């Protein structure tokens, strides 16, 4: 049977082309041209996956996403857009969208997104099936355990029943009939130690010994003292394990309980003997133990974290995987262990299940005993007693940290590709303009127009070259070449590199170096590139300032016990808050068409690889200060991130 999918887009051409692609993959495709129409189709056909454009009339994709998630949280919604907007993508993912794809839609990216959606649907289906199997297993074991407990309670019931038998001692038929339904052997003995009445199970399994001596059911070679004889002698009940001979001649162990029945003067007139077949109980116990072992193995080997919680949210049982990754202590609650908090989490799914008896699902971030943060998908299920009351709730948590990281990486990749495409499109447009001027100048033999066109082409080719080199630098994972470098010599080399670029710019370059500074371990080549890029940005900030004041760039080098500090200060145009917040974001540039938007991002990444950090202080019309710190000793991080540690 074909899987259903709903495609929502206000452009008919996209609905037709994308609909054909989806049908080729094997989907039954329903379409709608806006969110309102899509909602009606969704309610009628309940497709598990929805692909929707964001910008649409009547009801846009964001509103549709919220409405679908409110009505059907398990539905996977993939967002389509022609605008590579990071804020828009983050908003969609926070509203639990499955993925975010930019137009034009690449078939491979679409298939990856659909596969992820189907994997999530399959995972939830497996979790539900697993929950149902565990509920059935718990219910079966509870019933068997209660049966065993009833058998074990026979001894405790004997004393109470003997009191009731005092009033019917003269009516043996009525007395023995009280025991006809018991799953054990019952015999009544007189003071002459003769069997005067037995119940049906005794007759069936041990034989009809009515009228025979009290020890008729015991082996003739038995040396065990008769519990019936001892009860007549002592006047007290006995509990003893004995061997009996069954009607088929086989022997087996029985746990015997005896109780005296006294006459009106208090003398022992009769003795009731009740025997429970230990062999049957043992077999039942062995089967129960084997089932418990299989249940425990299933419990421990489950590929997720499982806990069983009481109404006060204390954890009463946890599987092996949970105990390996989290600190489990007696009386601890899940919010103590997961979140290190004293009060229950808001909208706790376990509390909801205790309240309404339904299974609940949520996603949250938890912290392991090693301090690692995990993203987990939580599913709950009620555990009921035989009366139908909820006594426990089972919570199953699947670690989806790697899945979420992959989703974030793919979303970032999609946004980056969209941004690159947009930037290249602008460059190509400018290149087309230059070529048009060249072509027109040649036709008109207009030298001025030819020069203008050639300058435009040369400028655009240079920008394309810079962007491609920056992208290649960003994409290539570098192995750092660590070396011990003299800091003053390194700083002087940086000055020699940037000095010629400042000449003729009406900018003064000064420096303040700590003369006592020593050495540090770095990859000198790429750190020099990062510093050069930052100083070139300072030159650009001074050049764009039209205030008429004199401009200065100062390069400082200082130190403390563990770090070298490289500071670049300028009194150029400065930055507003909106620019400061994005200067290290890839493909963001405040230079307009003069920048690629990758320089500061790459510089930031280089410093992060060294285990260092970078901070920025800037105000409009005042200037900027970039403060860089690098450890004196090489401390390469185990996992590089795109954002260096702050300080």
C-alpha positions as CSV (number, residue, x, y, z in Angstrom):
1,X,0.0,0.0,0.0
2,X,1.4,3.4,-1.0
3,X,2.4,5.8,1.8
4,X,0.3,9.1,1.9
5,X,2.0,12.5,1.6
6,X,0.5,16.0,1.4
7,X,2.2,18.6,-0.8
8,X,1.3,22.2,-0.2
9,X,2.4,25.1,-2.4
10,X,0.7,28.1,-4.0
11,X,2.6,27.6,-7.3
12,X,0.8,25.1,-9.5
13,X,4.0,24.2,-11.5
14,X,5.8,23.2,-8.3
15,X,2.9,21.0,-7.2
16,X,2.8,19.2,-10.6
17,X,6.6,18.7,-10.9
18,X,7.3,17.8,-7.3
19,X,4.1,15.7,-7.2
20,X,5.4,13.6,-10.1
21,X,8.7,13.1,-8.3
22,X,7.0,12.0,-5.1
23,X,4.7,9.5,-7.0
24,X,7.8,8.0,-8.7
25,X,9.3,7.4,-5.3
26,X,6.1,5.5,-4.3
27,X,3.9,8.0,-2.5
28,X,0.2,8.6,-2.8
29,X,0.2,12.4,-3.3
30,X,-2.5,14.8,-2.1
31,X,-2.0,18.5,-3.0
32,X,-3.3,21.9,-1.7
33,X,-2.5,25.5,-2.8
34,X,-2.6,27.1,0.7
35,X,-2.6,26.3,4.4
36,X,-6.4,26.5,4.8
37,X,-7.1,24.0,2.0
38,X,-4.2,21.8,3.2
39,X,-5.7,21.6,6.7
40,X,-9.0,20.3,5.2
41,X,-7.2,17.6,3.1
42,X,-5.0,16.6,6.1
43,X,-8.1,16.1,8.3
44,X,-9.7,13.9,5.6
45,X,-6.8,11.7,4.6
46,X,-4.4,11.9,7.7
47,X,-1.1,11.6,5.7
48,X,1.9,10.9,8.0
49,X,4.2,13.3,6.1
50,X,3.5,16.9,4.9
51,X,5.7,19.0,2.6
52,X,4.7,22.7,2.7
53,X,5.9,25.9,1.4
54,X,6.3,28.7,3.9
55,X,5.2,31.8,2.0
56,X,1.5,31.2,0.9
57,X,-1.7,33.3,0.8
58,X,-4.7,32.7,3.2
59,X,-2.6,30.6,5.7
60,X,1.2,30.4,5.5
61,X,3.3,27.4,6.2
62,X,4.3,28.4,9.8
63,X,0.6,28.6,10.8
64,X,-0.1,25.3,9.0
65,X,2.8,23.6,10.9
66,X,1.5,24.8,14.3
67,X,-2.0,23.6,13.5
68,X,-0.9,20.2,12.3
69,X,1.4,19.7,15.3
70,X,-1.5,20.7,17.7
71,X,-3.8,18.1,16.1
72,X,-1.3,15.4,15.3
73,X,2.1,15.7,17.1
74,X,3.4,12.6,15.3
75,X,3.0,14.0,11.8
76,X,6.3,14.8,10.1
77,X,6.3,18.3,8.5
78,X,9.1,19.3,6.0
79,X,9.3,23.0,5.3
80,X,10.0,24.4,1.8
81,X,11.2,27.9,1.1
82,X,12.8,30.0,-1.6
83,X,14.6,32.1,1.1
84,X,17.6,30.8,2.9
85,X,16.8,32.6,6.2
86,X,18.6,31.2,9.3
87,X,16.0,32.8,11.7
88,X,13.2,31.3,9.7
89,X,14.8,27.8,9.8
90,X,15.4,28.0,13.6
91,X,11.8,29.1,14.1
92,X,10.5,26.1,12.1
93,X,12.8,23.6,13.9
94,X,11.6,25.0,17.3
95,X,8.0,24.3,16.2
96,X,9.1,20.7,15.7
97,X,9.4,20.7,11.9
98,X,11.2,17.7,10.6
99,X,13.5,19.5,8.1
100,X,14.0,22.8,6.2
101,X,14.7,22.7,2.4
102,X,15.5,25.7,0.3
103,X,14.3,26.0,-3.3
104,X,15.1,25.0,-6.0
105,X,14.7,21.6,-4.5
106,X,17.5,19.1,-5.0
107,X,16.1,15.5,-5.4
108,X,18.9,14.0,-3.2
109,X,18.2,16.5,-0.4
110,X,14.5,15.8,-0.6
111,X,15.1,12.0,-0.4
112,X,17.3,12.5,2.6
113,X,14.6,14.5,4.3
114,X,11.9,12.0,3.5
115,X,14.0,9.1,4.7
116,X,14.6,11.0,8.0
117,X,10.8,11.5,8.4
118,X,10.1,7.8,7.7
119,X,12.8,6.8,10.1
120,X,11.2,8.9,12.9
121,X,7.7,7.4,12.1
122,X,9.2,3.9,12.2
123,X,11.0,4.5,15.5
124,X,7.7,5.7,17.1
125,X,5.9,2.6,15.8
126,X,8.5,0.3,17.2
127,X,8.4,2.1,20.6
128,X,4.6,1.6,20.8
129,X,4.9,-2.1,19.9
130,X,7.6,-2.5,22.4
131,X,5.5,-0.8,25.1
132,X,2.5,-3.0,24.4
133,X,4.7,-6.2,24.6
134,X,6.1,-5.1,27.9
135,X,2.6,-4.3,29.3
136,X,1.4,-7.8,28.3
137,X,4.5,-9.4,29.9
138,X,4.1,-7.5,33.1
139,X,0.4,-8.5,33.2
140,X,1.1,-12.2,32.7
141,X,3.9,-12.3,35.4
142,X,1.7,-10.5,37.9
143,X,-1.1,-13.1,37.4
144,X,1.4,-16.0,37.9
145,X,3.0,-14.4,40.9
146,X,-0.4,-14.0,42.6
147,X,-1.2,-17.6,42.0
148,X,2.1,-18.6,43.7
149,X,1.4,-16.3,46.6
150,X,-2.0,-17.9,47.1
151,X,-0.4,-21.4,47.4
152,X,2.1,-20.1,49.9
153,X,-0.7,-18.6,52.0
154,X,-2.2,-22.0,52.7
155,X,-0.2,-22.4,55.9
156,X,-1.2,-19.1,57.2
157,X,-4.9,-19.9,56.6
158,X,-4.9,-23.2,58.5
159,X,-4.9,-21.8,62.0
160,X,-7.8,-19.5,61.2
161,X,-9.8,-22.3,59.6
162,X,-9.3,-24.7,62.5
163,X,-11.2,-22.2,64.7
164,X,-14.1,-22.3,62.3
165,X,-14.0,-26.1,62.3
166,X,-14.6,-26.4,66.0
167,X,-18.3,-25.8,65.5
168,X,-18.6,-28.5,62.8
169,X,-16.4,-31.2,64.4
170,X,-19.5,-33.4,64.8
171,X,-20.4,-33.1,61.1
172,X,-17.4,-34.5,59.1
173,X,-19.1,-34.4,55.7
174,X,-19.9,-30.7,56.2
175,X,-16.4,-30.1,57.5
176,X,-14.5,-31.8,54.7
177,X,-16.7,-30.1,52.1
178,X,-15.2,-26.8,53.2
179,X,-11.8,-28.0,51.7
180,X,-13.1,-29.5,48.4
181,X,-12.0,-26.5,46.3
182,X,-8.6,-26.1,47.8
183,X,-5.7,-27.0,45.5
184,X,-4.0,-29.1,48.2
185,X,-4.4,-32.4,50.0
186,X,-6.7,-32.3,53.1
187,X,-7.4,-35.2,55.6
188,X,-9.1,-35.2,59.0
189,X,-7.7,-37.6,61.6
190,X,-9.4,-38.9,64.9
191,X,-7.8,-39.4,68.3
192,X,-7.1,-43.0,67.3
193,X,-4.9,-41.6,64.5
194,X,-7.1,-42.9,61.8
195,X,-8.1,-41.0,58.6
196,X,-11.8,-40.4,58.7
197,X,-12.3,-38.0,55.8
198,X,-10.4,-36.7,52.8
199,X,-11.0,-34.1,50.1
200,X,-11.3,-35.0,46.3
201,X,-7.7,-34.0,45.4
202,X,-6.3,-36.2,48.2
203,X,-8.4,-39.1,46.9
204,X,-7.3,-38.5,43.3
205,X,-3.6,-38.0,43.8
206,X,-2.8,-40.1,47.0
207,X,-5.5,-42.7,47.0
208,X,-8.6,-43.5,49.2
209,X,-7.1,-44.0,52.6
210,X,-10.3,-43.4,54.6
211,X,-10.3,-45.8,57.6
212,X,-6.6,-46.4,57.4
213,X,-3.9,-45.3,59.8
214,X,-2.8,-41.6,59.7
215,X,0.5,-42.5,58.1
216,X,-1.0,-44.5,55.2
217,X,0.1,-41.9,52.6
218,X,3.7,-42.0,53.9
219,X,6.3,-44.5,52.7
220,X,6.4,-47.7,54.8
221,X,10.2,-47.2,55.4
222,X,9.8,-43.6,56.5
223,X,11.6,-42.6,59.6
224,X,10.0,-39.1,59.7
225,X,7.9,-38.3,62.8
226,X,4.2,-38.1,62.0
227,X,3.1,-34.4,62.3
228,X,-0.5,-35.7,63.1
229,X,0.8,-37.8,66.0
230,X,2.8,-34.8,67.3
231,X,-0.2,-32.5,67.1
232,X,-2.3,-35.0,69.2
233,X,0.5,-35.3,71.7
234,X,1.4,-31.6,72.0
235,X,-1.9,-30.0,71.2
236,X,-0.2,-27.5,68.8
237,X,-0.1,-27.2,65.0
238,X,2.8,-28.4,63.0
239,X,4.5,-27.4,59.8
240,X,6.9,-29.9,58.2
241,X,8.2,-31.1,54.9
242,X,7.5,-34.8,54.4
243,X,7.6,-37.4,51.6
244,X,4.4,-39.0,50.4
245,X,3.6,-42.0,48.1
246,X,1.2,-41.0,45.2
247,X,-1.5,-43.4,43.9
248,X,0.8,-44.4,41.0
249,X,3.6,-45.5,43.3
250,X,5.9,-42.5,42.8
251,X,7.2,-40.4,45.7
252,X,7.3,-36.6,46.1
253,X,7.8,-33.9,48.7
254,X,4.8,-32.2,50.4
255,X,4.7,-29.3,52.8
256,X,2.3,-30.5,55.6
257,X,0.4,-28.2,58.0
258,X,-1.6,-29.6,60.9
259,X,-4.1,-27.9,63.2
260,X,-5.9,-29.3,66.3
261,X,-9.7,-29.3,66.6
262,X,-10.8,-29.4,70.3
263,X,-13.9,-30.6,72.0
264,X,-16.0,-28.5,74.4
265,X,-13.6,-29.5,77.3
266,X,-10.5,-28.3,75.3
267,X,-9.1,-31.7,74.5
268,X,-7.8,-32.4,71.0
269,X,-10.6,-34.4,69.3
270,X,-9.6,-34.2,65.6
271,X,-6.6,-33.0,63.6
272,X,-6.8,-31.4,60.2
273,X,-3.8,-32.2,57.9
274,X,-3.3,-29.9,54.8
275,X,-0.5,-30.7,52.4
276,X,0.8,-28.6,49.5
277,X,2.6,-30.4,46.7
278,X,6.0,-28.8,46.7
279,X,6.9,-30.3,43.4
280,X,4.1,-28.4,41.7
281,X,5.0,-25.2,43.5
282,X,8.6,-25.6,42.6
283,X,7.8,-26.1,38.9
284,X,5.7,-23.0,38.9
285,X,8.4,-21.1,40.7
286,X,11.0,-22.3,38.1
287,X,8.8,-21.3,35.3
288,X,8.2,-17.9,36.9
289,X,11.9,-17.5,37.5
290,X,12.8,-18.4,33.9
291,X,10.1,-15.9,32.7
292,X,11.5,-13.3,35.1
293,X,15.0,-13.8,33.7
294,X,13.8,-13.5,30.1
295,X,11.9,-10.3,31.1
296,X,15.0,-8.9,32.9
297,X,17.1,-9.7,29.9
298,X,14.7,-8.0,27.5
299,X,14.5,-5.1,30.0
300,X,18.3,-4.7,30.2
301,X,19.1,-5.2,26.5
302,X,16.5,-2.8,25.2
303,X,18.2,-0.1,23.0
304,X,16.9,2.8,25.1
305,X,16.7,4.0,28.7
306,X,13.8,2.4,30.7
307,X,12.6,3.2,34.1
308,X,9.5,2.2,36.1
309,X,8.3,5.0,38.3
310,X,5.8,5.2,41.3
311,X,3.1,7.9,41.7
312,X,5.6,10.0,43.6
313,X,7.9,9.8,40.6
314,X,10.6,7.7,42.4
315,X,12.4,5.3,40.2
316,X,11.5,1.7,41.3
317,X,13.4,-0.1,38.5
318,X,15.8,0.8,35.7
319,X,17.5,-1.1,33.0
320,X,21.2,-1.7,32.6
321,X,21.6,1.0,29.9
322,X,20.1,3.6,32.2
323,X,22.3,2.6,35.1
324,X,25.4,2.8,32.9
325,X,24.8,6.4,31.8
326,X,23.0,7.9,34.9
327,X,23.6,8.0,38.6
328,X,20.8,5.9,40.1
329,X,20.3,6.0,43.9
330,X,17.5,4.7,46.2
331,X,14.5,7.0,46.3
332,X,15.8,9.2,43.5
333,X,13.3,10.8,41.1
334,X,13.8,11.1,37.3
335,X,14.1,14.9,37.5
336,X,16.8,14.6,40.2
337,X,18.8,12.3,37.9
338,X,18.0,13.8,34.4
339,X,18.0,17.5,35.4
340,X,19.5,17.8,38.9
341,X,16.4,19.6,40.0
342,X,14.3,19.1,43.1
343,X,10.8,19.8,41.6
344,X,9.2,17.9,38.8
345,X,9.6,19.0,35.2
346,X,6.8,21.1,33.7
347,X,4.5,19.0,31.7
348,X,6.1,15.8,33.0
349,X,4.9,12.9,30.7
350,X,5.0,10.4,33.6
351,X,2.7,12.6,35.8
352,X,0.3,13.0,32.8
353,X,0.1,9.3,32.4
354,X,-0.7,8.8,36.1
355,X,-3.4,11.5,35.7
356,X,-5.2,10.4,32.5
357,X,-3.9,6.8,31.9
358,X,-2.8,7.6,28.4
359,X,0.7,7.3,26.8
360,X,2.5,10.6,26.4
361,X,5.5,11.7,24.4
362,X,8.0,14.5,24.6
363,X,11.5,15.5,23.8
364,X,14.0,17.0,26.2
365,X,17.7,17.5,27.0
366,X,19.2,15.5,29.9
367,X,22.6,15.3,31.5
368,X,24.5,12.0,32.0
369,X,26.6,11.2,35.1
370,X,29.7,12.1,32.9
371,X,28.3,15.6,32.3
372,X,27.4,14.9,28.7
373,X,24.2,16.5,27.4
374,X,21.8,14.1,25.5
375,X,18.7,14.8,23.5
376,X,16.1,12.1,24.3
377,X,12.7,11.2,22.9
378,X,10.5,10.1,25.8
379,X,7.5,7.7,25.6
380,X,5.4,6.6,28.6
381,X,3.0,3.7,29.2
382,X,0.8,2.9,32.2
383,X,1.2,-0.4,34.2
384,X,-2.1,-1.5,35.8
385,X,-3.0,-4.0,38.5
386,X,-5.7,-6.7,38.1
387,X,-8.3,-4.2,39.2
388,X,-7.3,-1.8,36.4
389,X,-5.6,0.8,38.6
390,X,-2.4,2.5,37.5
391,X,0.3,1.5,40.0
392,X,3.4,2.3,38.0
393,X,4.4,4.1,34.8
394,X,7.1,2.9,32.4
395,X,9.2,5.6,30.8
396,X,11.3,4.8,27.7
397,X,13.8,7.3,26.5
398,X,15.6,7.0,23.2
399,X,18.9,8.9,22.8
400,X,18.5,10.9,19.6
401,X,21.5,13.3,20.1
402,X,23.3,12.2,17.0
403,X,20.1,12.4,15.0
404,X,19.5,16.0,16.1
405,X,23.1,16.9,15.5
406,X,22.8,15.5,12.0
407,X,19.6,17.4,11.4
408,X,21.2,20.6,12.6
409,X,24.3,20.1,10.4
410,X,22.1,19.3,7.4
411,X,20.0,22.4,8.1
412,X,23.1,24.5,8.3
413,X,24.4,23.0,5.2
414,X,21.2,23.8,3.3
415,X,21.3,27.4,4.6
416,X,24.9,27.8,3.6
417,X,24.3,26.4,0.1
418,X,21.4,28.8,-0.3
419,X,23.5,31.7,0.9
420,X,26.4,30.7,-1.5
421,X,24.0,30.3,-4.4
422,X,22.5,33.8,-3.6
423,X,26.0,35.4,-3.4
424,X,27.2,33.7,-6.7
425,X,23.9,34.7,-8.4
426,X,24.6,38.4,-7.5
427,X,28.2,38.1,-8.8
428,X,27.1,36.5,-12.0
429,X,24.5,39.3,-12.5
430,X,27.3,41.9,-12.1
431,X,29.5,39.9,-14.5
432,X,26.7,39.8,-17.0
433,X,26.4,43.6,-16.7
434,X,30.1,44.1,-17.4
435,X,30.0,41.8,-20.4
436,X,27.1,43.7,-21.7
437,X,29.0,47.0,-21.4
438,X,32.0,45.4,-23.2
439,X,29.9,44.0,-26.0
440,X,28.1,47.3,-26.4
441,X,31.4,49.3,-26.3
442,X,32.9,47.1,-29.0
443,X,29.9,47.5,-31.2
444,X,29.9,51.3,-30.8
445,X,33.7,51.5,-30.7
446,X,33.3,53.4,-27.4
447,X,36.6,53.2,-25.6
448,X,35.2,54.6,-22.3
449,X,32.4,52.1,-22.3
450,X,34.9,49.3,-23.1
451,X,37.1,50.4,-20.1
452,X,34.0,50.6,-17.8
453,X,32.9,47.1,-18.9
454,X,36.3,45.6,-18.5
455,X,36.8,47.2,-15.0
456,X,33.4,45.7,-14.0
457,X,34.3,42.2,-15.4
458,X,37.8,42.3,-13.7
459,X,36.2,43.4,-10.4
460,X,33.6,40.6,-10.5
461,X,36.1,38.0,-11.4
462,X,38.2,39.0,-8.5
463,X,35.3,38.7,-6.1
464,X,34.4,35.3,-7.5
465,X,38.0,34.2,-7.0
466,X,38.0,35.5,-3.4
467,X,34.7,33.8,-2.6
468,X,35.8,30.4,-4.1
469,X,39.1,30.5,-2.2
470,X,37.3,31.4,1.1
471,X,34.8,28.6,0.5
472,X,37.6,26.1,-0.1
473,X,39.4,27.3,3.0
474,X,36.2,26.9,5.0
475,X,35.4,23.4,3.7
476,X,38.9,22.0,4.1
477,X,39.6,20.5,7.6
478,X,43.2,21.4,8.4
479,X,45.7,19.5,10.5
480,X,47.5,22.1,12.6
481,X,51.3,22.3,12.2
482,X,52.3,23.1,15.8
483,X,55.7,24.8,16.4
484,X,57.2,26.8,19.2
485,X,57.4,30.5,18.0
486,X,59.0,33.6,19.5
487,X,56.0,35.9,20.1
488,X,57.9,39.2,19.4
489,X,59.3,37.9,16.2
490,X,55.9,36.6,15.1
491,X,54.3,40.0,15.9
492,X,57.0,41.9,13.9
493,X,56.4,39.6,10.9
494,X,52.6,40.5,11.0
495,X,53.6,44.2,11.0
496,X,55.8,43.7,8.0
497,X,53.0,41.9,6.2
498,X,50.3,44.5,6.7
499,X,52.6,47.6,6.7
500,X,52.7,48.0,2.8
501,X,48.9,47.7,2.6
502,X,48.4,50.7,5.0
503,X,50.9,53.0,3.2
504,X,49.1,55.8,1.3
505,X,45.9,55.3,3.3
506,X,46.4,58.2,5.7
507,X,46.3,55.8,8.6
508,X,48.9,55.5,11.4
509,X,50.0,52.0,12.4
510,X,51.4,51.8,15.9
511,X,52.3,48.9,18.2
512,X,52.8,48.1,21.9
513,X,54.6,44.9,22.6
514,X,55.5,43.5,26.0
515,X,59.3,43.2,25.8
516,X,59.4,40.4,28.4
517,X,57.0,38.2,26.4
518,X,58.4,34.7,25.5
519,X,57.2,31.9,23.2
520,X,54.0,30.1,22.4
521,X,53.0,27.0,20.5
522,X,50.9,27.7,17.4
523,X,50.5,27.0,13.7
524,X,52.1,30.3,12.8
525,X,51.0,30.4,9.2
526,X,47.3,30.2,9.8
527,X,47.3,32.4,12.9
528,X,49.2,35.0,10.9
529,X,46.5,34.8,8.3
530,X,43.8,35.4,10.9
531,X,45.5,38.4,12.4
532,X,46.2,39.8,8.9
533,X,42.5,39.5,8.1
534,X,41.5,41.3,11.3
535,X,44.0,44.2,10.7
536,X,42.8,44.5,7.1
537,X,39.2,44.9,8.4
538,X,40.5,47.7,10.8
539,X,42.0,49.4,7.7
540,X,38.7,49.2,5.9
541,X,36.8,50.6,8.9
542,X,39.2,53.6,9.1
543,X,39.0,54.2,5.3
544,X,35.2,54.3,5.4
545,X,35.1,56.9,8.2
546,X,34.2,60.4,6.8
547,X,34.4,62.3,10.1
548,X,37.6,64.0,9.2
549,X,39.6,62.9,12.2
550,X,43.0,61.3,12.1
551,X,42.9,57.5,12.0
552,X,45.1,55.1,13.9
553,X,45.4,51.3,14.2
554,X,47.2,49.9,17.2
555,X,48.5,46.3,17.4
556,X,49.1,45.2,21.1
557,X,50.8,42.0,22.4
558,X,50.5,41.2,26.1
559,X,50.5,38.1,28.3
560,X,49.5,36.5,31.6
561,X,50.4,33.1,33.2
562,X,48.8,30.9,30.6
563,X,47.9,33.0,27.5
564,X,49.3,35.4,24.9
565,X,46.9,38.3,24.1
566,X,46.9,39.9,20.6
567,X,44.7,43.0,20.4
568,X,43.8,45.1,17.3
569,X,42.3,48.5,18.0
570,X,41.1,51.1,15.5
571,X,39.2,54.4,15.6
572,X,37.2,53.8,12.4
573,X,33.4,53.7,11.8
574,X,32.7,51.1,14.5
575,X,29.8,48.7,14.5
576,X,26.1,48.8,15.5
577,X,24.8,46.0,17.7
578,X,23.1,44.2,14.8
579,X,26.4,43.9,13.0
580,X,28.4,42.9,16.1
581,X,26.0,40.0,16.7
582,X,26.7,38.6,13.2
583,X,30.3,39.4,12.3
584,X,31.4,35.8,12.9
585,X,28.5,34.3,11.0
586,X,29.4,32.7,7.6
587,X,28.5,34.8,4.6
588,X,27.6,37.8,6.6
589,X,29.4,41.0,5.5
590,X,29.0,44.6,6.4
591,X,31.1,45.6,3.4
592,X,28.4,45.1,0.8
593,X,29.7,43.9,-2.5
594,X,33.3,44.3,-1.4
595,X,33.3,41.3,1.0
596,X,32.6,37.6,0.9
597,X,31.4,37.3,4.5
598,X,33.8,34.5,5.3
599,X,37.0,36.3,6.5
600,X,36.1,36.8,10.2
601,X,34.3,33.5,10.3
602,X,37.5,31.7,9.2
603,X,39.6,33.7,11.6
604,X,37.3,32.8,14.4
605,X,37.5,29.1,13.4
606,X,41.4,29.2,13.3
607,X,41.5,30.6,16.9
608,X,39.1,28.0,18.1
609,X,41.3,25.2,16.7
610,X,44.1,26.6,18.9
611,X,42.0,26.3,22.0
612,X,41.9,30.1,22.2
613,X,39.1,32.7,21.9
614,X,38.2,36.0,20.4
615,X,36.0,38.9,21.7
616,X,34.8,42.1,20.1
617,X,34.0,45.5,21.6
618,X,32.7,48.2,19.2
619,X,30.5,51.3,19.1
620,X,29.3,53.3,16.1
621,X,31.6,56.3,15.2
622,X,34.0,55.3,17.9
623,X,36.0,52.3,16.7
624,X,36.5,48.6,17.4
625,X,38.7,46.4,19.6
626,X,39.3,42.8,18.7
627,X,40.9,40.9,21.6
628,X,42.5,37.5,20.8
629,X,43.9,35.1,23.3
630,X,45.9,31.9,22.5
631,X,47.3,29.4,25.1
632,X,51.1,29.4,25.5
633,X,51.0,25.6,25.4
634,X,49.3,23.8,22.6
635,X,45.8,22.6,23.8
636,X,44.1,21.3,20.7
637,X,40.4,20.6,21.5
638,X,39.1,17.1,21.1
639,X,36.1,18.3,19.1
640,X,36.5,21.6,17.2
641,X,33.4,23.8,17.0
642,X,32.7,26.7,14.8
643,X,32.6,29.0,17.9
644,X,35.6,29.4,20.1
645,X,35.3,29.5,23.8
646,X,34.5,33.0,25.2
647,X,36.5,34.6,28.0
